[in-house]
Amino acid sequence: MILKQKTVTLNSGYKMPLNGIGTYSLLGDECYNSIRSALDSGVRLIDTAYMYHNEEEIGRAIRDSGVPREEIFVITKIYPTQFNNPKEAIDMALEKLNIGYIDMMLLHHPGDGDVEAYKMMEEYVKQGKIHSIGLSNWYIEELNEFLPQVEIMPALVQNEIHPYYQELDVVPFIQSKGIVVQGWYPFGGRGHTRELLNDQTILEIANAHNVTAAQVILRWNLQRGVVVIPGSSNPEHIKENTDIYGFELTDEEMQKMESLNRDEKHDWY
């Protein structure tokens, strides 16, 4: 992971930006405008999913942005309800996004038929329609069971990660396999964000660097080797969330952040 270049080279050989925008709960015009705003702010990594019901708006925003397609990295996911017909699911994602190819496709979380669905994604990698593939919401036990059954090593595992749920054993385990870790809900998710952004320890670190609590959390992730995709529809917040390369947390500050871990999961999977 090269912080200077703001990218990480995946085990598939492709480069992925270290920070992006998550689009969960962004719909319609709000989603379209958020993506346009993010692209204007220099964001080049966009995370979506079948279940977010916004792939069409994201594709349109990308096509309208004037940013060269090869500069943008798009992640989407297929849901367990689609695992029984993965070909249809992949074709639908390609059609809705309508951006030529998908940079990264993930299985949204484990479910019946997940190995078969992954194998279908492997076929699309061979055809060049998907560049990289991975998993979302897979932990140590699930990975140990899943990985021996597939041909292409996942390039990415995306899990819930924030200061109160740090996955202190899971993150190094995934990274030890040459797989990049990406964290969703970096600010703790809906209903928890306020508490996290007002955490005294985080605010003290933020004040020391003259940055915001949100920027400290994102920077802490990067220094752990975790790629971040904070969600926002606010243009100022989107811009703030990209401005995380001008300061560095000390070892002591990183330890203070680690001490906040409560193993407190905020979502069900």
Backbone as CSV, one residue per row, in Angstrom:
resi,resn,N_x,N_y,N_z,CA_x,CA_y,CA_z,C_x,C_y,C_z
1,MET,0.852,-1.183,0.000,0.000,0.000,0.000,0.893,1.240,0.000
2,ILE,0.761,2.058,-1.022,1.642,3.223,-1.137,0.835,4.490,-0.870
3,LEU,1.028,5.049,0.340,0.244,6.228,0.719,0.575,7.422,-0.161
4,LYS,1.836,7.515,-0.594,2.236,8.650,-1.433,1.463,8.638,-2.750
5,GLN,1.334,7.452,-3.323,0.636,7.335,-4.614,-0.880,7.199,-4.434
6,LYS,-1.317,7.029,-3.188,-2.743,6.905,-2.872,-3.406,5.704,-3.546
7,THR,-2.597,4.672,-3.814,-3.143,3.458,-4.438,-2.530,2.218,-3.786
8,VAL,-3.199,1.098,-4.005,-2.649,-0.200,-3.619,-2.733,-1.106,-4.846
9,THR,-1.690,-1.906,-5.066,-1.736,-2.866,-6.172,-2.322,-4.171,-5.649
10,LEU,-3.415,-4.582,-6.251,-4.120,-5.798,-5.843,-3.388,-7.038,-6.358
11,ASN,-3.712,-8.198,-5.788,-3.066,-9.431,-6.248,-3.476,-9.808,-7.676
12,SER,-4.482,-9.104,-8.207,-4.903,-9.306,-9.605,-4.052,-8.480,-10.558
13,GLY,-3.184,-7.620,-9.996,-2.319,-6.781,-10.829,-2.862,-5.382,-11.061
14,TYR,-4.129,-5.152,-10.722,-4.739,-3.830,-10.921,-4.478,-2.929,-9.724
15,LYS,-4.429,-1.638,-9.987,-4.262,-0.658,-8.901,-5.626,-0.160,-8.456
16,MET,-5.801,0.012,-7.151,-7.058,0.519,-6.601,-6.762,1.725,-5.708
17,PRO,-7.558,2.784,-5.799,-7.356,3.930,-4.894,-7.551,3.520,-3.433
18,LEU,-6.873,4.230,-2.523,-6.943,3.915,-1.096,-8.167,4.512,-0.413
19,ASN,-8.785,5.484,-1.043,-9.988,6.071,-0.432,-11.037,6.282,-1.515
20,GLY,-12.298,6.144,-1.098,-13.373,6.291,-2.074,-14.653,6.729,-1.398
21,ILE,-15.771,6.456,-2.058,-17.083,6.808,-1.503,-17.973,5.571,-1.494
22,GLY,-18.644,5.352,-0.374,-19.645,4.293,-0.277,-21.012,4.881,-0.604
23,THR,-21.860,4.108,-1.266,-23.133,4.664,-1.746,-24.362,4.005,-1.142
24,TYR,-24.159,3.237,-0.074,-25.303,2.628,0.616,-26.254,3.742,1.049
25,SER,-27.530,3.593,0.769,-28.614,4.536,1.111,-28.680,5.775,0.214
26,LEU,-27.797,5.903,-0.779,-27.911,7.009,-1.740,-28.755,6.544,-2.927
27,LEU,-29.821,7.278,-3.194,-30.741,6.881,-4.265,-31.007,8.043,-5.220
28,GLY,-31.388,7.693,-6.444,-31.874,8.691,-7.404,-30.926,9.864,-7.614
29,ASP,-31.513,11.060,-7.660,-30.726,12.270,-7.933,-29.664,12.505,-6.874
30,GLU,-29.986,12.185,-5.608,-29.011,12.386,-4.536,-27.763,11.545,-4.799
31,CYS,-27.968,10.324,-5.253,-26.848,9.441,-5.570,-26.057,10.002,-6.754
32,TYR,-26.758,10.360,-7.814,-26.113,10.911,-9.018,-25.266,12.136,-8.650
33,ASN,-25.862,13.062,-7.900,-25.160,14.302,-7.536,-23.964,14.029,-6.625
34,SER,-24.116,13.066,-5.699,-23.003,12.716,-4.799,-21.816,12.172,-5.586
35,ILE,-22.097,11.332,-6.562,-21.012,10.749,-7.360,-20.347,11.824,-8.212
36,ARG,-21.143,12.707,-8.802,-20.558,13.808,-9.579,-19.669,14.664,-8.677
37,SER,-20.165,14.959,-7.473,-19.411,15.774,-6.514,-18.121,15.062,-6.099
38,ALA,-18.235,13.757,-5.835,-17.053,12.974,-5.433,-16.004,12.975,-6.547
39,LEU,-16.452,12.755,-7.772,-15.511,12.738,-8.896,-14.866,14.114,-9.077
40,ASP,-15.640,15.173,-8.869,-15.095,16.542,-8.949,-14.053,16.789,-7.862
41,SER,-14.216,16.109,-6.713,-13.273,16.270,-5.589,-12.061,15.354,-5.715
42,GLY,-11.984,14.624,-6.804,-10.825,13.749,-7.020,-11.013,12.321,-6.562
43,VAL,-12.204,11.975,-6.036,-12.470,10.583,-5.639,-12.508,9.718,-6.902
44,ARG,-11.824,8.575,-6.851,-11.788,7.692,-8.026,-12.196,6.260,-7.686
45,LEU,-12.664,6.040,-6.457,-13.120,4.708,-6.036,-14.576,4.826,-5.594
46,ILE,-15.450,4.042,-6.216,-16.889,4.101,-5.914,-17.366,2.697,-5.567
47,ASP,-18.051,2.591,-4.427,-18.539,1.289,-3.960,-20.063,1.261,-4.015
48,THR,-20.602,0.270,-4.740,-22.055,0.110,-4.825,-22.392,-1.376,-4.685
49,ALA,-23.650,-1.725,-4.930,-24.099,-3.117,-4.823,-25.479,-3.233,-5.446
50,TYR,-25.812,-4.440,-5.847,-27.163,-4.707,-6.335,-28.197,-4.229,-5.327
51,MET,-27.936,-4.525,-4.037,-28.912,-4.206,-2.987,-29.026,-2.707,-2.701
52,TYR,-28.138,-1.900,-3.241,-28.229,-0.446,-3.003,-29.178,0.229,-3.996
53,HIS,-29.561,-0.497,-5.052,-30.529,0.018,-6.041,-30.097,1.363,-6.634
54,ASN,-28.801,1.492,-6.925,-28.351,2.772,-7.487,-27.273,2.601,-8.559
55,GLU,-27.107,1.390,-9.066,-26.052,1.156,-10.065,-26.273,1.999,-11.323
56,GLU,-27.531,2.176,-11.714,-27.800,2.955,-12.937,-27.385,4.415,-12.778
57,GLU,-27.720,4.999,-11.603,-27.360,6.404,-11.349,-25.844,6.575,-11.304
58,ILE,-25.170,5.597,-10.713,-23.710,5.669,-10.623,-23.083,5.587,-12.014
59,GLY,-23.568,4.670,-12.812,-23.059,4.552,-14.182,-23.264,5.832,-14.970
60,ARG,-24.444,6.426,-14.815,-24.758,7.676,-15.540,-23.839,8.804,-15.075
61,ALA,-23.630,8.899,-13.763,-22.746,9.949,-13.219,-21.325,9.789,-13.765
62,ILE,-20.859,8.552,-13.859,-19.511,8.293,-14.391,-19.446,8.702,-15.866
63,ARG,-20.451,8.304,-16.626,-20.448,8.628,-18.071,-20.537,10.139,-18.304
64,ASP,-21.285,10.825,-17.428,-21.467,12.275,-17.606,-20.305,13.102,-17.065
65,SER,-19.424,12.480,-16.291,-18.427,13.248,-15.523,-17.290,13.804,-16.366
66,GLY,-17.035,13.170,-17.494,-15.887,13.592,-18.297,-14.568,13.016,-17.797
67,VAL,-14.606,12.299,-16.663,-13.387,11.646,-16.157,-13.158,10.370,-16.977
68,PRO,-11.947,10.165,-17.486,-11.690,8.945,-18.271,-12.055,7.691,-17.478
69,ARG,-12.734,6.774,-18.136,-13.209,5.554,-17.481,-12.083,4.815,-16.776
70,GLU,-10.909,4.747,-17.399,-9.822,3.945,-16.808,-9.271,4.548,-15.519
71,GLU,-9.630,5.799,-15.232,-9.180,6.421,-13.971,-10.100,6.084,-12.794
72,ILE,-11.276,5.518,-13.091,-12.287,5.273,-12.049,-12.340,3.783,-11.721
73,PHE,-12.431,3.477,-10.427,-12.478,2.085,-9.971,-13.836,1.846,-9.321
74,VAL,-14.634,0.970,-9.917,-15.997,0.718,-9.439,-16.112,-0.682,-8.848
75,ILE,-16.618,-0.728,-7.615,-16.887,-2.003,-6.943,-18.401,-2.189,-6.879
76,THR,-18.885,-3.364,-7.260,-20.286,-3.696,-6.999,-20.349,-5.113,-6.438
77,LYS,-21.548,-5.498,-5.997,-21.674,-6.783,-5.299,-22.949,-7.500,-5.739
78,ILE,-22.893,-8.829,-5.720,-24.128,-9.581,-5.938,-24.566,-10.183,-4.599
79,TYR,-25.869,-10.220,-4.421,-26.460,-10.570,-3.133,-26.788,-12.068,-3.090
80,PRO,-26.807,-12.682,-1.896,-27.116,-14.116,-1.810,-28.409,-14.534,-2.517
81,THR,-29.398,-13.644,-2.582,-30.638,-14.002,-3.297,-30.382,-14.195,-4.792
82,GLN,-29.228,-13.751,-5.272,-28.873,-13.882,-6.698,-27.946,-15.063,-6.969
83,PHE,-27.492,-15.732,-5.905,-26.481,-16.776,-6.090,-26.996,-17.963,-6.911
84,ASN,-28.317,-18.142,-6.951,-28.847,-19.294,-7.714,-28.797,-19.047,-9.223
85,ASN,-28.600,-17.783,-9.639,-28.424,-17.489,-11.066,-27.374,-16.393,-11.220
86,PRO,-26.108,-16.730,-10.924,-25.081,-15.689,-10.900,-24.811,-15.051,-12.255
87,LYS,-24.995,-15.816,-13.324,-24.758,-15.246,-14.670,-25.710,-14.083,-14.917
88,GLU,-26.967,-14.298,-14.596,-27.970,-13.244,-14.757,-27.620,-12.022,-13.887
89,ALA,-27.164,-12.292,-12.661,-26.809,-11.210,-11.725,-25.654,-10.369,-12.259
90,ILE,-24.646,-11.043,-12.801,-23.465,-10.327,-13.312,-23.842,-9.533,-14.564
91,ASP,-24.596,-10.176,-15.458,-25.021,-9.475,-16.683,-25.853,-8.244,-16.352
92,MET,-26.708,-8.358,-15.333,-27.552,-7.227,-14.944,-26.704,-6.071,-14.408
93,ALA,-25.698,-6.407,-13.604,-24.820,-5.355,-13.065,-24.068,-4.650,-14.198
94,LEU,-23.563,-5.425,-15.144,-22.859,-4.836,-16.295,-23.787,-3.914,-17.093
95,GLU,-25.028,-4.370,-17.254,-26.009,-3.602,-18.033,-26.414,-2.315,-17.301
96,LYS,-26.694,-2.435,-16.002,-27.136,-1.253,-15.235,-26.037,-0.197,-15.152
97,LEU,-24.821,-0.637,-14.844,-23.715,0.318,-14.735,-23.380,0.905,-16.110
98,ASN,-23.338,0.033,-17.110,-23.100,0.468,-18.496,-21.823,1.303,-18.613
99,ILE,-20.735,0.768,-18.042,-19.438,1.466,-18.103,-18.365,0.554,-18.709
100,GLY,-18.801,-0.450,-19.467,-17.864,-1.288,-20.214,-17.404,-2.532,-19.479
101,TYR,-16.912,-2.352,-18.272,-16.435,-3.481,-17.459,-16.589,-3.099,-15.997
102,ILE,-16.484,-4.090,-15.123,-16.558,-3.848,-13.674,-15.156,-4.055,-13.107
103,ASP,-14.678,-3.080,-12.349,-13.323,-3.180,-11.794,-13.232,-4.273,-10.731
104,MET,-14.256,-4.339,-9.886,-14.235,-5.317,-8.786,-15.654,-5.761,-8.485
105,MET,-15.876,-7.078,-8.487,-17.179,-7.588,-8.067,-16.987,-8.473,-6.847
106,LEU,-17.850,-8.267,-5.850,-17.790,-9.027,-4.608,-19.071,-9.833,-4.420
107,LEU,-18.963,-10.933,-3.681,-20.158,-11.572,-3.129,-20.497,-10.788,-1.863
108,HIS,-21.754,-10.357,-1.713,-22.114,-9.402,-0.654,-21.971,-9.994,0.748
109,HIS,-22.354,-11.220,0.925,-21.996,-11.962,2.134,-22.249,-13.441,1.914
110,PRO,-21.737,-14.305,2.787,-21.887,-15.745,2.563,-23.352,-16.166,2.439
111,GLY,-23.585,-17.221,1.684,-24.948,-17.739,1.516,-24.913,-19.002,0.672
112,ASP,-26.056,-19.681,0.577,-26.131,-20.904,-0.227,-25.746,-20.603,-1.668
113,GLY,-24.819,-21.396,-2.192,-24.419,-21.218,-3.592,-23.314,-20.198,-3.788
114,ASP,-22.683,-19.760,-2.676,-21.674,-18.707,-2.831,-20.456,-19.169,-3.640
115,VAL,-20.047,-20.420,-3.474,-18.884,-20.913,-4.227,-19.194,-20.930,-5.725
116,GLU,-20.394,-21.403,-6.086,-20.799,-21.454,-7.501,-20.883,-20.039,-8.077
117,ALA,-21.407,-19.104,-7.288,-21.506,-17.710,-7.756,-20.110,-17.134,-7.991
118,TYR,-19.198,-17.442,-7.093,-17.820,-16.949,-7.224,-17.169,-17.540,-8.481
119,LYS,-17.435,-18.829,-8.720,-16.854,-19.482,-9.905,-17.359,-18.842,-11.191
120,MET,-18.607,-18.370,-11.160,-19.138,-17.660,-12.337,-18.410,-16.322,-12.505
121,MET,-18.128,-15.643,-11.388,-17.355,-14.399,-11.475,-15.969,-14.686,-12.061
122,GLU,-15.385,-15.825,-11.684,-14.076,-16.206,-12.236,-14.134,-16.313,-13.764
123,GLU,-15.250,-16.840,-14.269,-15.418,-16.946,-15.738,-15.406,-15.565,-16.390
124,TYR,-16.072,-14.603,-15.730,-16.142,-13.245,-16.286,-14.792,-12.538,-16.202
125,VAL,-13.977,-12.918,-15.226,-12.606,-12.384,-15.156,-11.831,-12.863,-16.382
126,LYS,-11.994,-14.135,-16.723,-11.290,-14.701,-17.883,-11.729,-14.017,-19.176
127,GLN,-12.995,-13.562,-19.200,-13.515,-12.864,-20.391,-13.129,-11.381,-20.408
128,GLY,-12.584,-10.889,-19.291,-12.193,-9.477,-19.225,-13.321,-8.524,-18.866
129,LYS,-14.505,-9.070,-18.571,-15.646,-8.201,-18.231,-15.601,-7.744,-16.773
130,ILE,-14.937,-8.525,-15.932,-14.663,-8.140,-14.542,-13.148,-8.219,-14.385
131,HIS,-12.548,-7.204,-13.767,-11.092,-7.209,-13.625,-10.624,-7.934,-12.369
132,SER,-11.304,-7.716,-11.252,-10.898,-8.319,-9.978,-12.143,-8.783,-9.242
133,ILE,-11.980,-9.782,-8.380,-13.129,-10.290,-7.622,-12.750,-10.448,-6.147
134,GLY,-13.780,-10.464,-5.302,-13.523,-10.579,-3.871,-14.778,-10.894,-3.090
135,LEU,-14.706,-10.623,-1.794,-15.760,-11.032,-0.862,-16.068,-9.895,0.104
136,SER,-17.284,-9.889,0.591,-17.688,-8.903,1.592,-18.305,-9.654,2.769
137,ASN,-17.910,-9.276,3.957,-18.445,-9.883,5.185,-18.055,-11.356,5.350
138,TRP,-16.809,-11.636,5.047,-16.223,-12.951,5.276,-15.180,-12.802,6.379
139,TYR,-15.205,-13.695,7.337,-14.271,-13.632,8.458,-13.374,-14.879,8.442
140,ILE,-12.602,-15.102,9.479,-11.564,-16.152,9.422,-12.144,-17.535,9.128
141,GLU,-13.159,-17.909,9.894,-13.759,-19.240,9.725,-14.311,-19.420,8.312
142,GLU,-15.047,-18.397,7.841,-15.658,-18.470,6.503,-14.587,-18.541,5.411
143,LEU,-13.520,-17.763,5.588,-12.447,-17.758,4.584,-11.731,-19.102,4.538
144,ASN,-11.477,-19.681,5.703,-10.786,-20.979,5.737,-11.586,-22.059,5.020
145,GLU,-12.896,-21.948,5.088,-13.757,-22.923,4.413,-13.864,-22.628,2.915
146,PHE,-13.910,-21.340,2.583,-14.214,-20.913,1.214,-13.005,-20.989,0.267
147,LEU,-11.861,-20.496,0.725,-10.719,-20.307,-0.178,-10.245,-21.580,-0.879
148,PRO,-10.209,-22.738,-0.204,-9.744,-23.943,-0.908,-10.666,-24.374,-2.057
149,GLN,-11.867,-23.830,-2.107,-12.847,-24.270,-3.107,-12.831,-23.424,-4.381
150,VAL,-12.017,-22.354,-4.393,-12.044,-21.459,-5.558,-10.661,-21.389,-6.196
151,GLU,-10.656,-20.920,-7.450,-9.422,-20.894,-8.242,-8.685,-19.562,-8.077
152,ILE,-9.409,-18.457,-8.223,-8.777,-17.138,-8.151,-8.844,-16.619,-6.713
153,MET,-7.688,-16.328,-6.152,-7.651,-15.766,-4.790,-8.382,-14.424,-4.795
154,PRO,-9.294,-14.190,-3.842,-9.950,-12.878,-3.780,-8.897,-11.766,-3.704
155,ALA,-9.168,-10.655,-4.386,-8.252,-9.505,-4.346,-8.582,-8.606,-3.158
156,LEU,-9.830,-8.714,-2.674,-10.308,-7.795,-1.643,-11.297,-8.505,-0.724
157,VAL,-11.221,-8.208,0.558,-12.294,-8.571,1.483,-12.747,-7.284,2.158
158,GLN,-14.024,-7.027,2.094,-14.604,-5.789,2.619,-15.470,-6.130,3.830
159,ASN,-15.110,-5.579,4.993,-15.846,-5.874,6.224,-16.141,-4.605,7.005
160,GLU,-17.037,-4.735,7.969,-17.294,-3.627,8.897,-16.041,-3.392,9.740
161,ILE,-15.516,-2.183,9.693,-14.327,-1.838,10.482,-14.429,-0.381,10.912
162,HIS,-14.349,-0.156,12.202,-14.329,1.208,12.743,-13.638,1.150,14.105
163,PRO,-13.349,2.283,14.741,-12.573,2.247,15.986,-13.182,1.395,17.102
164,TYR,-14.501,1.209,17.098,-15.111,0.373,18.134,-15.221,-1.099,17.702
165,TYR,-14.913,-1.373,16.436,-14.925,-2.752,15.925,-13.751,-2.889,14.963
166,GLN,-12.599,-3.227,15.515,-11.356,-3.105,14.752,-10.901,-4.383,14.052
167,GLU,-11.519,-5.513,14.358,-11.123,-6.783,13.724,-9.610,-7.004,13.861
168,LEU,-9.140,-6.929,15.086,-7.696,-6.980,15.330,-7.062,-8.305,14.910
169,ASP,-7.846,-9.385,14.908,-7.308,-10.668,14.433,-7.619,-10.882,12.956
170,VAL,-8.778,-10.389,12.504,-9.230,-10.662,11.134,-8.388,-9.909,10.101
171,VAL,-8.115,-8.631,10.366,-7.389,-7.811,9.381,-6.010,-8.412,9.057
172,PRO,-5.171,-8.713,10.067,-3.870,-9.317,9.745,-3.990,-10.684,9.065
173,PHE,-5.010,-11.449,9.444,-5.217,-12.766,8.828,-5.466,-12.614,7.324
174,ILE,-6.338,-11.696,6.963,-6.657,-11.479,5.541,-5.426,-10.945,4.807
175,GLN,-4.764,-9.971,5.411,-3.591,-9.369,4.766,-2.469,-10.387,4.582
176,SER,-2.373,-11.352,5.503,-1.304,-12.365,5.407,-1.479,-13.238,4.169
177,LYS,-2.677,-13.244,3.609,-2.948,-14.036,2.404,-2.766,-13.208,1.130
178,GLY,-2.264,-11.986,1.284,-2.064,-11.136,0.103,-3.351,-10.524,-0.400
179,ILE,-4.362,-10.483,0.479,-5.667,-9.910,0.128,-5.772,-8.532,0.777
180,VAL,-6.263,-7.551,0.025,-6.438,-6.199,0.575,-7.727,-6.160,1.406
181,VAL,-7.670,-5.441,2.523,-8.841,-5.270,3.392,-9.430,-3.882,3.158
182,GLN,-10.743,-3.843,3.064,-11.455,-2.570,2.921,-12.496,-2.487,4.028
183,GLY,-12.647,-1.317,4.620,-13.586,-1.181,5.727,-14.824,-0.391,5.347
184,TRP,-16.000,-0.976,5.594,-17.223,-0.179,5.447,-17.682,0.258,6.839
185,TYR,-18.539,1.267,6.869,-18.946,1.901,8.141,-17.729,2.440,8.907
186,PRO,-16.807,3.161,8.271,-15.629,3.625,9.009,-15.979,4.538,10.184
187,PHE,-17.157,5.200,10.104,-17.586,6.080,11.198,-18.632,5.410,12.091
188,GLY,-18.720,4.070,12.005,-19.576,3.322,12.912,-20.978,3.050,12.416
189,GLY,-21.369,3.679,11.304,-22.699,3.433,10.751,-23.777,4.293,11.378
190,ARG,-24.929,4.269,10.742,-26.052,5.096,11.186,-26.427,4.837,12.638
191,GLY,-26.633,5.920,13.381,-26.989,5.769,14.793,-25.777,5.730,15.714
192,HIS,-24.589,5.571,15.127,-23.374,5.482,15.945,-22.345,6.549,15.585
193,THR,-22.569,7.236,14.462,-21.560,8.174,13.948,-21.276,9.307,14.925
194,ARG,-22.336,9.870,15.486,-22.156,11.016,16.381,-21.245,10.648,17.563
195,GLU,-21.528,9.488,18.169,-20.723,9.055,19.316,-19.247,8.916,18.926
196,LEU,-19.019,8.312,17.779,-17.648,8.053,17.335,-16.920,9.356,17.009
197,LEU,-17.593,10.261,16.306,-16.943,11.517,15.906,-16.772,12.474,17.081
198,ASN,-17.413,12.155,18.210,-17.241,12.972,19.415,-16.430,12.249,20.494
199,ASP,-15.818,11.130,20.104,-14.988,10.385,21.056,-13.802,11.270,21.474
200,GLN,-13.602,11.428,22.779,-12.585,12.356,23.297,-11.172,12.002,22.823
201,THR,-10.859,10.732,22.828,-9.522,10.302,22.395,-9.275,10.701,20.944
202,ILE,-10.276,10.458,20.088,-10.138,10.785,18.664,-10.049,12.301,18.479
203,LEU,-10.867,13.045,19.234,-10.840,14.512,19.121,-9.490,15.088,19.557
204,GLU,-8.909,14.522,20.600,-7.582,14.986,21.056,-6.537,14.794,19.959
205,ILE,-6.588,13.642,19.310,-5.635,13.368,18.222,-5.905,14.333,17.061
206,ALA,-7.180,14.547,16.767,-7.553,15.463,15.667,-7.025,16.876,15.936
207,ASN,-7.209,17.336,17.171,-6.744,18.683,17.528,-5.230,18.810,17.397
208,ALA,-4.524,17.759,17.745,-3.053,17.780,17.663,-2.568,17.957,16.222
209,HIS,-3.381,17.494,15.276,-2.990,17.581,13.854,-3.772,18.662,13.103
210,ASN,-4.670,19.348,13.822,-5.514,20.365,13.191,-6.356,19.783,12.050
211,VAL,-6.935,18.605,12.313,-7.825,17.945,11.346,-9.109,17.554,12.083
212,THR,-10.043,16.912,11.393,-11.304,16.500,12.022,-11.214,15.067,12.535
213,ALA,-12.163,14.708,13.400,-12.231,13.331,13.908,-12.395,12.343,12.755
214,ALA,-13.217,12.723,11.772,-13.443,11.849,10.609,-12.127,11.588,9.878
215,GLN,-11.334,12.634,9.717,-10.051,12.481,9.010,-9.087,11.590,9.796
216,VAL,-9.118,11.703,11.118,-8.262,10.844,11.961,-8.650,9.378,11.774
217,ILE,-9.951,9.100,11.798,-10.422,7.715,11.644,-9.991,7.146,10.296
218,LEU,-10.143,7.938,9.235,-9.778,7.461,7.896,-8.269,7.242,7.797
219,ARG,-7.517,8.167,8.368,-6.056,8.050,8.326,-5.578,6.833,9.138
220,TRP,-6.203,6.612,10.280,-5.877,5.438,11.112,-6.074,4.148,10.305
221,ASN,-7.156,4.090,9.560,-7.401,2.923,8.702,-6.276,2.748,7.693
222,LEU,-5.944,3.827,6.990,-4.900,3.733,5.964,-3.590,3.232,6.558
223,GLN,-3.251,3.723,7.751,-1.987,3.309,8.364,-2.012,1.861,8.850
224,ARG,-3.213,1.282,8.941,-3.341,-0.160,9.240,-3.377,-0.974,7.953
225,GLY,-3.325,-0.283,6.821,-3.427,-0.974,5.540,-4.857,-1.277,5.135
226,VAL,-5.825,-0.509,5.674,-7.240,-0.725,5.371,-7.745,0.394,4.457
227,VAL,-8.272,0.019,3.306,-8.829,0.981,2.343,-10.183,1.465,2.859
228,VAL,-10.496,2.749,2.657,-11.705,3.328,3.252,-12.708,3.808,2.203
229,ILE,-13.989,3.592,2.498,-15.061,4.034,1.585,-16.186,4.706,2.380
230,PRO,-15.903,5.850,3.014,-16.961,6.519,3.775,-18.092,6.987,2.858
231,GLY,-19.317,6.857,3.341,-20.470,7.320,2.572,-20.820,8.750,2.943
232,SER,-21.227,9.542,1.946,-21.701,10.895,2.231,-22.395,11.450,1.006
233,SER,-23.381,12.317,1.263,-24.006,13.042,0.151,-23.675,14.528,0.242
234,ASN,-22.909,14.900,1.273,-22.566,16.292,1.517,-21.237,16.610,0.821
235,PRO,-21.242,17.523,-0.171,-20.019,17.813,-0.932,-18.834,18.207,-0.055
236,GLU,-19.100,18.950,1.030,-17.997,19.356,1.918,-17.406,18.157,2.651
237,HIS,-18.293,17.263,3.105,-17.809,16.061,3.792,-17.058,15.149,2.821
238,ILE,-17.575,15.048,1.597,-16.909,14.207,0.595,-15.479,14.713,0.386
239,LYS,-15.349,16.037,0.268,-14.013,16.639,0.066,-13.130,16.410,1.306
240,GLU,-13.709,16.630,2.474,-12.973,16.425,3.741,-12.452,14.989,3.833
241,ASN,-13.285,14.033,3.401,-12.928,12.617,3.489,-11.797,12.223,2.539
242,THR,-11.467,13.103,1.592,-10.352,12.804,0.677,-9.053,13.418,1.181
243,ASP,-9.164,14.345,2.118,-8.000,15.123,2.557,-7.331,14.447,3.758
244,ILE,-6.741,13.292,3.502,-6.225,12.460,4.607,-4.769,12.057,4.392
245,TYR,-4.103,12.786,3.487,-2.724,12.418,3.145,-1.690,13.430,3.633
246,GLY,-2.148,14.525,4.240,-1.230,15.589,4.642,-0.747,15.498,6.078
247,PHE,-1.108,14.448,6.789,-0.660,14.280,8.179,-0.471,12.795,8.462
248,GLU,0.222,12.499,9.547,0.489,11.097,9.883,0.330,10.900,11.388
249,LEU,-0.343,9.819,11.768,-0.496,9.506,13.186,0.785,8.858,13.701
250,THR,1.182,9.233,14.910,2.370,8.629,15.520,2.041,7.216,16.005
251,ASP,3.074,6.461,16.331,2.868,5.105,16.877,2.014,5.177,18.140
252,GLU,2.274,6.193,18.963,1.522,6.352,20.212,0.046,6.625,19.914
253,GLU,-0.203,7.464,18.916,-1.598,7.768,18.534,-2.281,6.536,17.955
254,MET,-1.549,5.748,17.196,-2.106,4.509,16.645,-2.484,3.560,17.789
255,GLN,-1.662,3.511,18.826,-1.965,2.660,19.994,-3.190,3.184,20.742
256,LYS,-3.290,4.509,20.847,-4.472,5.103,21.495,-5.737,4.727,20.723
257,MET,-5.665,4.764,19.396,-6.812,4.378,18.564,-7.158,2.907,18.799
258,GLU,-6.133,2.074,18.869,-6.369,0.628,19.069,-7.038,0.370,20.419
259,SER,-6.702,1.192,21.403,-7.270,1.001,22.750,-8.776,1.275,22.792
260,LEU,-9.310,1.900,21.729,-10.753,2.194,21.684,-11.583,0.970,21.302
261,ASN,-10.931,-0.083,20.821,-11.670,-1.261,20.349,-12.554,-1.862,21.434
262,ARG,-13.817,-2.127,21.075,-14.758,-2.767,22.015,-15.315,-4.072,21.432
263,ASP,-14.838,-4.444,20.237,-15.448,-5.570,19.494,-16.959,-5.363,19.377
264,GLU,-17.337,-4.128,19.119,-18.758,-3.754,19.099,-19.239,-3.646,17.649
265,LYS,-19.887,-4.713,17.190,-20.370,-4.754,15.815,-21.693,-4.014,15.693
266,HIS,-21.837,-3.235,14.640,-23.050,-2.419,14.494,-24.009,-2.904,13.427
267,ASP,-23.607,-3.914,12.656,-24.523,-4.453,11.657,-24.564,-5.965,11.779
268,TRP,-25.544,-6.576,11.161,-25.813,-7.988,11.460,-24.892,-8.946,10.722
269,TYR,-24.250,-8.500,9.648,-23.389,-9.489,8.970,-21.944,-9.056,8.932
